[in-house]
Amino acid sequence: MKNGRTISIKDPRLQKIRNNIRLLILNECSRRRSEIRDQEHDLTHDKDGKYVKISPETSEILQNLTDKWWEIERPLRASAVICAGCGKHDRDVTYHRKSRSWFCVRCYKERYG
């Protein structure tokens, strides 16, 4: 694989450890993103769940929450935790230099063969 570097783990016990660590990272990212979404919902909806008109102050707060969300999402997408193609987290991964992305071996072969 001329343009890629593969990280492959053959030992099933090590694979299990890798997958569990990845799952921990994904769960924490999901928890943080959920908190941000809840905050956004509280700012844009009243207690009855109806949409509220956004003020300029609220708009600034929402932009800060969006920035926080991307501070979580961007590094996750660039990491070897999930495949950039299919989103799986339990497979060996290959780094594609040109796209600067990690793909599972299957997606990498399909795209860059």
N, C-alpha and C positions, 0 to 999 in steps of 0.2 A: 504494500500500500504506500505508494510514492508520496501522496499528499497527506497521509494520515498516520497517526500513532495509536495503536491499540493497547488498551489496558485489559488484560484477560486474567481472570482468576479461575483456576481449575479445581482447587480444593473446595469441596462442598461446605465445610465448616467456615472457611474464610469467606465464601460467597454469602453464607448466612449472616456473618458479621457485617460484611459490606452492605447487604440489603437492609439490615436492621438499622445501621447508622444512617443510611439514606432515608429510610422511613422516618426516623426521629427528626431529621432535618426538614423533611416535607411536612410532617405534622406540626412542627413549631412554626414554619412559614405559613401554613394554613391557618393556624390559631391567630397569628398576628394580623394576617390579611382579613380574617373574619372580624376581629376587633375594629379594624379600620372601617370596614363596611358598615358595622353597627353604628359607629360614630357618624359616618356619612348619612345613614338613614335617619338617625336622631336629629340631625341638622336640617334635613330636607323634608321631614314628615312630622305631623303633629301626633298627639297621643292616640288619635283615632286612626292613624295610618294614612291620612290624607296629605297630599303634597302641599308644601308651603312655599310661597314665593321666596326666592333667595335674595338676601340683602347683600350689599357689597362686602360687609364684614364677614358674613357667612361664606361668600364666594372665596374670600382669601383663606379662610379656615379649610374649606373644601380643597383648595389648591394645595395647601400644606399636607393634608391627608393623602391626596393623590401622589405627592412627592414621596411621602413615607411608604406608600404602597409600592412604588417603583424602586425604592431603596431595598425592598425585600425581593421583588420580582426579577429585577435585572441581574443580580448576581446568581440567583437560582437558575435562570435561563442560560447563563454563560457557564455554569458548572457542569461537572460530570455526574451530578446527582440524577438528572433525568435526560432522556433522549430528546434532542431537539426536533426529531421527526415524529415519533409516535408517543412520546411522553412516558414511556415505561421507565421504571426505576430499578428493576431487578435483573439487568443484563450487563454484559461486558460492553465497554464503550470504546469508540474510536474518535480521536480528535481530528477534525478536518481543518487544516491550516488556513486555507483560503477563506472559508466562511467563519473561522474562529468559533466553531461550534462542536459540541460533543454529540455523537450519534451512536445508537446501539449498532452492533456489527451488522445486523440485518438491514437496517435503514441505510447505513453507510454503503453497503454493497448495492442496494437498489438505486441509490442516488448517484454514486460515483464509481461503482463497479470496478 
